[in-house]
Amino acid sequence: MQLTGAEIIIECLKEQGVDTIFGYPGGAVLNIYDALYHHRDEIKHYLTAHEQGAAHAADGYARATGKVGVCLATSGPGATNLVTGIATAYMDSVPMVAITGNVAVPLLGKDSFQEVDIAGITMPITKHNFIVKDVNSLADIIRKAFYIAKEGRPGPVLVDIPKDITATLAEYEPKQPIPCSRNTKDFHDEEIVEVVSLINKAEKPFIYAGGGIIISEAAEELLTFVETIDAPISVSSMGLGGFPSSNRHFTGMIGMHGTKTSNILASTCDLLIVVGARFSDRVATNVQKFAPNAKIVHIDIDAAEINKNIRVHCSIIGDLKEVLQRINTKLDKHVRTEWMAVAEEMKASGTKPTQDRTVLRPRHIMDKISEYVKQDALVVTEVGQHQMWACQYIQFEKPRTLLTSGGLGTMGYGLGAAIGASIGCPGRIVFNIAGDGCFRMNNIELATAVEYEVPLIVILVNNHSLGMVRQWQSLFYDSRFSSTNLGDKMTDFVKLAEAYQAVAFHVTTVDEFERAVDEAVALKRTVVINCEIDRDEKVLPIIPPGASIDEVVTE
């Protein structure tokens, strides 16, 4: 059948099972928006306040659901406003398709109005990108974009479509999506046998798991693996939820703000098994001194990660779910009483919750949110101190419960991502934990949340400063607080939220906070809870820059 390019785009989205798009219209995508209008009962479009919010919403939708997130923007500034969101998705391996409009093909490269080479701009931060110059290739390119976004190590793909392509007629033939399996055939039984042999010989094995566990949906296989070899396990921030926090083998997060237990065990183990993680500098803080006593096994789907940051003893390149399934079939049951006793003793000596309820502190906030996480609530964070407090104190039991910008560290990520997550997971309670600095960047998306009646709760951890940067200035720059205190004329966030027609609370005590959270959950509306905390609260423990992973500062 003959369809315009815009109609072909919509039909291809429907082929892929897309029913949700986040975007912002403009001249170069008017034909696409007109086609969307005619299919509004099949594909719901959410108009965000800013294109960056659309990219983050698509990201949050993808992380929460496991589906491909889709965002749409016009040419020029519309397209460039997606860049931070695309880079955020790229760093955290999030499957996303970003569709941008552009000027007509004859005008490309002529500095036309609102023209930008978005394919060139995004080349380093996408798995692949396309610019469509022939309407006859449009359908296949859209299909390829979704396949590439999902296959192997997921990531964002950009499709740039000139306006005249969206208006031109072409033949369209429906096709079923190409099945996308992450299973790989690049590893062999010999590699499995070698890893199993190392595990059998080890006296003190330790596991470090990353976000790959969640992406590959391998949480069940990981749990079986850990309990079979009877070894302690840590996770990166991206891996939180991939292994239940309540399990006795769990030692918490590893790295710069990880638990003292995890960091010391990594330094004293004789075998470090790394699954779906990439040895980022927030974990391997000093590569020369990382896990100095251990043979290192690295299992990852991306061959580029092997020996990139840390030299390893052996590796398996493959999908974690499949690899762990194969390993589990060959493992003998181990009982490592002495080694697990060491881990449990360290955990028992860790930081205890404060009993003082007269002053609202970060631990109080996170412990209350934990109560709802146990009831299947979903947590999105911004970036900074509040993010690390969430990672340290909230007990995550299931995958896709924590959404956070781990690789790029994007301030302004959270509210858009929380909107996407809530829309993707209707009925679930969604908390967006934000600092006041981050919230100043993205609070305009409150308009989106209220307009679409998105029931999310913003927990605004307000210390009147750019807390994490200020903490570094305090610890490493002799308390020279350059441009990190947010001034004496502080924004009234309650009035701001109410101006967007959201519900808002101002709390200063533990009791006030707990009552506000319970009421916010019951309201099932967009709510902001402004939580006043002390400016000098710090994220501890911390590993100083350049120090080894066992040089932990705890106070």
N, C-alpha and C positions, 0 to 999 in steps of 0.2 A: 504494500500500500504506500501511497505517496503522503509524506508528512513533512512539515517544516522541521528545521533543525531543533527548534525549541520543543516541538512536540516529541521528537525523537529522544531528546534528553529525558523528558518526563516518562516516556514509555520504558526507557532503559533503567531509570530509577525504580520504577514499579517492578521490572524484571528482577531487580536485586533485592526486592522486599523492603524498599525504603518507604516508610510512612511518616517520617519526621525530618524536617529540614530547618536549619537556623540560618537566617540571613538578613540582608539589607538591600533594598532595590536601588537601582540607578539606571541611567540611560542605556548603558551597554547591555543590560540584562532585562530590559523591558519585555522583550519577546518571551523570555523564559518565564517571567512573572505572569505574563498574560496566559501562558500555557498552564502555569500552576493554578491560576484562578479557575480554569475550566476543570481542574482535577483536584479541587480543594477538599472534596469528600474522601479522596484516596491518599493524598499527601498533605499533612498538616505543616504549614509554614509558621515559624515563630519569628516575629520581627524583634530583634534585639535593639538595644539603645546604641550600640556601636559594633562595627564589624569584628573587633577583637572579641567582644562578648559572644558573637556567633561562633567563632572558632573555638573558644573555650567551652561553649555549650555543647558543640558537636563532640569535643574531646571528652567531656564529662559523661555525655550520653554513651559514648563508645566504651569508656572504662567501666561504667556501671552495668552495662548490658552485655558486653562482649560483641556487639554488632559494630558495623562500620558507621561512624558518625559522618554527617554531611553538612557542609556549610556553603553558602552562596553569597557572592559579593560582586559589585560592579567593577569597572575598570579603574585604573589609576589609584587614587587614594583609598577607594573601597578595597581593592586588591591588596595594597600594601598594609592596610590595617589588619589583615588576616595574618601577617607574617609572624608576629610573636606567638600567636596561637598555633600556627603550623610548626614552628620551631619547638614549642613546648611538647606537642604530640610526637615530633620526631625523636626528641631526646628520651622520651619514655615509651617508645614503641607502641604508639596508639594508632589503631586503624582508622583513618579518616580520609574522606575525599573532599577536597576544596574545589569548587567550581567558580571560576571568575569570568567575567565578560571582558572584552577588549574592543578596541576600535575596529572598523571594517578592515578586511585583509589588505585592500589597496592603500590604506592609511598607515599600516604598520611601519615602524621605523622612520616616521616623518615628524616626530614630536607633535603628534596630533593632540587635540584637547583630551585630557584625562587618559593619555596613553602611557603605559609603563611596561617594561619588559619583566613581567611578573614571573615568567618561566626562568629567566636568567637570575632574578633575585632569589628565587626559592630553590634553585638547583642544589645548594649544599644542605638544605633542610627538608628535603623530601626523598622518599624512596625512588620516586620517578615523577617527572611531570611532562605534560603534553601541551602543545599549542595546535589547535585544530584549524587547518587551512583548506580542508576539503570536506564538505558536508557528507560525502559518501563514506568517509572513514569515521564519522562522529560516533555512531553506535558502537563500533568495535573498540574505539578508544575509551568510551565510558565503561564498557565491560572490562577492558584490561585494567582500568584504574581501580575498580573494586577488587579484582583478583589480586593485583599487586599489593594493595593495601592490606589484604588478609593473609597472603601466603608467607611462609617462612617466618622471619621476624617481622611483625606488622609495623606499619608506619603510615604517614600521610602521603597522599598523591594529589597533585594539583592538575586540573584540566582547565586550560585557558581557551575561551571560545570567542572569536571575533563576532561582532553583532550581525554582520551580513550572513554568517554561517547559520545563525539561529533563525533567519528569515527565509533561507533557501530551501526549496523542496528537494526531497530525495526519497529513494525507495527504502522502506523500513520493513524488516522481517523479524518477528519476535524470536528470541532464543532463550533457552534455559541457561541460568548461570553455570559457569564451569565449576564443578566440584573442587573445593579448595581444602586440601589435606596438608597438615604440617608434618606428617610422617615422612621420615627420611630414610634413605638407603645408603647413606655415606659412612655408616659405622658397621663394624663387624663383630662377630662373636669373640674374636681375639681381644678386642678392646674391652668388652664386657668382662671377660675372664680376668684381664689384668687388673681392672678396678676391684673386682670381687676379691682377688688375691691380696691386694693392698689392704682392703678392709679386714680381711681375716687375720693378717699379720699385725695390724695396728693395735696398740694398747690404749691409745688416747685419741681416737678420731673425733673430729669436730666438723660440723656442717655449717656452711654459710649459704643461705638461699636468697635469691633476689626476685625481682618482678617477673622473671620468666616463668616461675612456678604458677603465677596467676594467669598469665597470658596463655600458657599451654594447658590450663585447667588440669594441673597435675597435683593438686593439693592432696587428694586421696592417696596417690602413689607415693608422695613424699612422706605422709604420715606412716604408711606401711614400712617404707625404707628406714625411717628414723627408729621406729619401735623394733624393727628387726635387728638393726645393728646396735641398738641401745646406746646411742651417742647424743650428747647435747647439741642443740641447734640454735643458731642465731639467724637473723634476717636483716636485710637492708631496709631502708624506709619503704622502698617500692615492694618489698616482699611481705610487708605486714598484712596479716590476714591469710597468707598462704600456708601458715601453720598455726594451729590454735594456741593462743597465749596461755591458756589454762593447762596445757599439757606439761607434765613434769620435766620433759626434755628441753623445753623452751627456755632460753636464757636471755631473750630480749634482743633489741637492736644492736648491731655491731657498728663500730666506726667512731667518728668524731664526737657524736653525742650519744653513742651507744652505752650499754651498761658496762660497768667495770667487769662483771662476770664474763660477758661475751668477749671483750677485748683481751682479757688475761688468758682465757681458754684458747683463743686464736694464737696467742704467743707461746703457749706451752704444749699445744697438741703435737702429736707426731704424724697425723694425717689430716689435712684440711680438704674437705670435699665441698667444692663450690658448684652450685647448681643454679643456672639462670641468673647469674650476676656478672658484673663486669669489672670488679676491682676499681671502682671509682676512687678519686682522690679523697672523698669523704669517708671511705672505708680503709683503703690502703694509704694511710696518711703519710707514711714513709715507706716507699717501695723496697728500699734496701733492707729494712728491718721488719718487714711484714712476714708473720708466721715463720720465724727463722729456724724453728726446729722441725718443721713439717715437710713431708712430701705433699705436693698439691695436685689434686685431681680437679679438672675443670670440665663441666658439662654445659654446653650451650648450643643453641641452634645456629648461631652466627659465627662462622669460621674466623671472621675478622677480629673477634674478641679474644681468641686464643693467643696467649703470649703478647698481647698488646700492652698491658700495663704490668703484669707479673709473669715471670717465667714459671711454667708449671712442669710437673713431672710427667703427667700424661693427661690426655684429653679425649673427650668424645663429642663429636659434632652431630647434633641431632635434636629432634623435638623431645623435650624433657619427659613428657608423658610416656612416650614410647620407650625412651632410654631407661627410665626408672622401672617401667613394667618389665623390661628385659632383665635388668639387674636384679629386681626383686625375685624373679623366678630362680635365680642361681644362688641367692644368699642363704647361708645358714643362720639360725637364730643365735644371737649373741647375748650374753649377760655380762655387762661391764660394771660390776658393783662398785669397785673402788673409784673408777673414773667418774661415774655418775654421782657418787657421794661427794667428790671434790666440787663438782658443778653445783650441787644442791646446797652445800655448805656456803659457797660464795653467794648464791642467790639469797640465802637466809640472812646474810650479813649486809644486804643491800639497803638502799634508802627506804625508810619507813614513812608512811603518810603522816602528816602533821595532825595532831589532835586539836590544835587551836582553831576554833571556828569563829573567832572574833574578827579576823581579818581575811578577806577573800584572797585566795592564792591560786596560782595556776593548777595545782594538784586538785583542789576542790572542784574546779571547773571541769577538769577532765574526768575525774571520778564520777561526777554526776552524769556526764555524757555516756560514760561506760555503761551505766545502768540501762540506757536506751539502746546502746549497741548490742547488748545481750538480747534485746527484744527485736533485733534485725534492723536497727537504724543504720543509716549510711552517713559517713563522715567525709566532708570535703574540707581541705585546708587551703589557706593562702600560704605565704612563705615567710619564715622568720621564727622568732622564739615560740610563738603559739603553735606553729607547725611541729617543732621538735617536742614541745610539751605533750602534744597530742600523740606523737609517735612513742614517747616514753611511757605515758600513763594510761592511755586508753587500751582496754583489753580487746583486741581484734581476734575473732574466732573463725571468721569465714572470708574467703576471697571476695574481692570487689566490694569490700566494706569501707576501705580507705582510698580516697582519691586525692592525690597530692602531686604537685609539680616537683619531682625529685631531681631530674637531670638539669633542666634549665633554671629552676628556682624562680618561677615567674610570679612576681607580685602583681596582683590583679587577676590571677587565675580563678580564684575560688568561687565567686558569686556566679559567674557565667557557667562554670562547670557544675555547680550545685543545681542550677536551673535545668541543665541538660540531664543530670542524674535523676532529678525528681520527675521530669517528664518521661524519662526512660523506664523508671521504676515506680509507677503510680501505686500509692498506698503505703510506701515506705517513708518513715521519718527521715528527713535529710537535714543534717547540721552543716553549716558552713562556718568553720572556725577561722576568724580573721583577726589581724592586728589593725590598729587604727591607721597605720601607714598604708597598708594594703587596701583597706576599705576606702580610703580617700581616692584610690586609683580607679575603683570599679563600682562605686555605689550607684552609678547611673543605671546599672542593670536591675536595681530595685523596681524601676518603672516596668521592666519586662516581667519580673516575677509577679508584681501586683496585677498587671494587665491580664496575664494568663492564669491568675489565681493559683500560682505555684506555692504549695504548702512547704516552705523551707524556713529554717530558723538560723539566723546569723548570730553567732556567738562572738561578739566584738570584744576581744581581750585588749582593753584600752589602757596602755601605760604612758600615753602622751609622748611617745617617742618612737623612733625607728629602732625597736628594741634590740634586735640581733646585732646591728651595726654598732649601736651604743655599747652593747656588752663587749664587743671586740675593742672598742675605744677604751673602755674601762680596764680591760685585762691586759691589753697589749700596746696601748698608746697613752699610758699615764693619765687616763681620764680626761683627755682633751676631746670634749664632746663637740666636734665640728659638724654642724648642720644635721644633728640627729634628734635634738629636742624639738618637739613640734609647736613650740611657742606658747605664750600665755593666753592668746586669744583662741582657745580651743573650740573646735566645732561642736555644737550641740547635736550629737548624733541622734538623739531621740526626736528632736524637732525635724531634723533632716529626713529621718525615716517616715515620720508622720506626714511630711510634705509629699512624699511619694504614695501616701495612703496605706502604708504598712503599719502594723501594730508595733509599738516600741516600749521597752522597759529600761529603766536605769537602776542598776543594782550596785551595792557597795559591800554587802555582807553575804555570808554563805547562805543564810536562811532566805534572804531576798532572792538570791540567784536560783536556789533550788525551787522556790515557789514559782518564779518566772518561767523556768524551763518547763515545769509541769503544766502551767497554764498555756504556754506557747504550743506545746504538743497537742493539747486538747482543742485549741482554736483551729488548727489545720488551715492556717493562713500564712502569709509572708510576715515574719516577725524578726525584729532586731532587738537583741538584749545587749545593752551597753554595760560591760563589766569593768569597773574601775579596779585596777591593781597597781601595786607599787612600781614606780619607774625603775627601781634597782633590782627587781627580780631577775634572776639569771637562769640560763639553761645549763644545768650541770648533771652529769659530768661533761667535761670537754677535753679534747686532746688539742694542745696548742699547735699552731702551724709548724709543720716540719718534724714534729715529734713522732716517735713510734707509737704503735697502737696500744701498748701497755703503759705509756706515760700519761696516765689519766689524772686530770685535775678534778677533784670532787668537791672542793669548797673554795 
